[in-house]
Amino acid sequence: MSTNPYPLGLRLAGRRVVVVGGGAVASRRVPALLDAGADVLLVAPEVTPALQAHVDAGRLHWRPRRFAPDDLDGAWLVQVAVDDPLAAASVSAVAAERRIFCVRADDRTAATAWTPAVTRHGPVTVAVLGGGDPHRAMGVRDAVRELLAARTGPLVDPGEVDPGEPVADAPLAGPPEPTPAGSGDAAATRPGGPVGRVSLVGAGPGDPELITVKGWRLLTEAEVVVADRLVPGLLLDELRPDVELVDAAKIPYGPSRAQEEINRILVDRALAGKVVVRLKGGDPYVFGRGGEELLACAEAGVPVTVVPGVTSAVAVPASVGVPVTHRAVAHEFTVVSGHVAPDSPVSLVRWEALAGLRGTLVVLMGLKNLAAIADTLTRHGRDAATPVAVIQEGTTGGQRSLRSTLGTVAADVVAAGLRPPAIVVIGDVVDALAT
């Protein structure tokens, strides 16, 4: 009798999916469910910062306790993301009684459904099942992804694409670039065994397809991934099942793991011979503290590769039709962090000087202090009528934006209910492409 699984694409939009467990495995599985539009119920006594961010944003429901049978009321699918075999078995037993397909992270042989290795290329999703061998599935998936990335044209007729969604050719992988001494891909050695390596990889602004080809390649080679909250969740869904995922998520103004602890993890794993990727939202060196991590690794003798990322400072405004520069409108743009209030003694930004510039001002992490920033700029000479755009969760399915003016933007943001992460663009470029 054949035991081959029956391949099927589930249309989960608006349908209840229950995820039991709040750790690293759940952090990897939830983004794909949300991307599919599922009504996700998370059941776990505690959750990671990345999952907490989804809860705070209202993307899913969380019951902060252990699993109970009535959690499966109305469910179409359940994913068990706990490492306790007895707890997992109890969930799958309830699912079997109710004829609900159950995915188990702890035991594929006891599951009634498997999650495939997935790659996405525009509207095309390729899912690979490896006969129960996740490594085989990942290998085939990666080969398919390389073939898709090598295409020189769109995979679908442009008429099938949603209006306003550009169809761009995938970048081709070029020849390997020379590697500077002390910061390359090659592993070093130390007394007692080889040293691994650390790659600081920029994941881009939010759309998982905006990671660079090199960044994605290093991610597929990783044995350990240390990821921030702002990295695209779908990239984590594509990691090999044996990858150690360290959630170093930093929720603004909330709980965070000390940078020193992140540095220690990178160094310790690399000194143990592991291939480590530090996956950071946007670009590692644009308010990403990548420099601190590189220095910590260098001091420990760990080789580091830095892979630039598409920074949200430019990409997110572009996603709503705002160029940061435009001929005859703006010949300069300045990117600043707004996470410290303008009147704070620890602020390093000269806001009074920025008020006198004619170009574009892009403010990252500034939503909490937006009222003070706008007031400071206008008091030092920036016209209150200056156009402003605010974009929340740019390049993702949760993207929202508004257009306003410097004098009213703070109140407009509150009225619209916009929340972090968001980018503020101040300048005449906001209206440069308006028709």
TADA-V66809 format. One record per helix or strand of 3 or more residues. SS is the DSSP state (@ for helix, = for strand). FROM is the first residue (numbers start at 1). TO is the last residue. Records with the same first field share a line. If there is no record, write none. Layout:
SS->FROM-TO + FROM-TO
//
This chain:
=->16-20 + 39-43 + 61-63 + 75-80 + 101-104 + 117-121 + 124-128 + 197-202 + 224-227 + 244-247 + 275-280 + 303-307 + 333-337 + 360-364 + 387-392 + 400-405 + 422-426
@->24-35 + 49-56 + 69-72 + 85-97 + 108-110 + 134-149 + 158-160 + 208-210 + 213-221 + 233-237 + 259-271 + 290-299 + 312-319 + 351-355 + 370-379 + 409-416 + 428-431
//
